[in-house]
Amino acid sequence: MNPRPVGTYSGIPRWVVAIAAVGALFVLLPLAAMAARVNWAKFIPLVTSEASLTALGLSLRTAAASTVLCVLFGVPLALVLARGGFPGQRLLRSFVLLPLVLPPVVGGIALLYTFGRQGLLGRSLEVAGIQIAFSTTAVVLAQTFVALPFLVVSLEGALRSAGSRYEAVAATLGARPTTVLRRVTVPLVLPGLASGAVLSFARSLGEFGATLTFAGSLQGVTRTLPLEIYLQRETDADAAVALSLVLVAVAVIVVGLSYRRPAAGTRSSAPEKRVSP
Amino acid sequence: MKRGLRAAALLLAVALGAGLAGCAAPAADGAADGAAGKTLTVFAAASLKGPFTSIAAAFEEQHPGIAVRLSFAGSSDLVSQLNQGAPADVFASADARNMAKLQDAGLVEAAPQDFATNVLTIAVPRANPASIGSFADLAKPGVKVAICASQVPCGAATKTVERETGVALKPVSEESSVTDVLGKVSSGEADAGLVYVTDVLAAGNRVKGVAFAEAGKAVNAYPIATVQTSRNKDVAAAFIAAVTGPDGRRILADAGFGTPGA
């Protein structure tokens, strides 16, 4: 949002550029290698088979539901973490961000012992007639678990770099906290919120390990696109590659959308930072 | 476009190679230290983990100077790795189909030998909450059954049994590996799952097996063969002889595997 001032220093040593090129190749080359393996003659029939379309539809629906849950719970979490001052705040942040670094299969096991039939909450839920195991709900829970930190991180960054001066002014003018939140804070960090939501959606779309461990795999119910790819790989490598390419394309579009406009907060320009962690 | 891709791949390989050279060096030293020692690499289906670990230990004892390196994974994963040039001397597959894939790729030295068989069984949680006593019980309403997807060997066997018995299952999940089916049963999520006899034995007392007669309709044979690109073909042949010999048979039988042709 700030136009780059004239005369900004941008002299990057050539060797840095060279290493950066290797780094970029490391990411791009495997994708290109996969694209080169696509059986284009069979591509359309492979990706439009009933199993593929069912899996893609399920993936899009569950990822959308997970994104809604991420926004619902992630926005308050980010606000509390960015604005609140309470003991154990750092600890809370570490735990909220944990799914970012945990292997998804660990998340799946944890969810199993929480919402599974023998789980902490699952037993009471079962008594209440709610069964989560092997249902689409389980897929959404697994995706929300792994995607929530993406929204929290993006939004907390945006909130911190936006600072709280406008809110303070609004409050002195007599606005109640909820009004400040609705009229000042949220509009201010909307770009950060949007990119966080898009990233959560993308992460949900790619979720595999937690889903496999926790939700199972049944066509149309729990078998999302990544699970379908994993299964197709057993018998039909062409189908697996074709579906992988579809997933890459969706991911590229989604991530491209989120980074198209440099959002006010997410770029978290350090000089703007007002609140020290 | 292909040429550009290859050039880029080469560049990356050189750059990464330079970076990784440091990490690779100690391993190379270690191999050289073995002096007379040879390393035999065995790729084996995941279900063979227990018995093959014992067989390899006995083999190393009888053949001083030879180290056996075991790599366990799903048979189709191992075939993909071998097709991509993974160095292995022996391949033991959980089904004929994956061995055939490797033969089609010209990577099998001689005709594979069947060395073990495996049959399906019903795995239930220790308490057997759904009171499963037969294959037909799996189709009772409300019973949550997990099975393998038909794309993987245990799923193909499940389909055969369904056809033979005329019992159509309505599974809550079609997993991509037998381990995942077992996991759903041992965690109590599923009331029952169709797995191999050997899986139930290996799982210890977390799950119980309910044998059913119709399992005999879908006997799965495990073939073993020397990999064509092996540089230790004599050692590989000796290892295969150990697996198919009396000691190997006994170890496999203890793990629940059947004898082919019996």
Interface residues (C-beta under 8 A of the other chain):
Chain A: V22 L25 F26 L29 A32 A33 A36 L112 G116 R117 Q118 A133 F134 L212 T213 G216 S217 L218 Q219 T222 R223 L227 Y230 L231 Q232 R233 E234 T235 A237
Chain B: M1 K2 L5 A8 A9 L11 L12 A15 L16 G74 S76 S80 K144 A146 A149 Q151 V152 P171 V172 S173 E174 E175 S176 D180 G183 K184 S187 G188 E189 A190
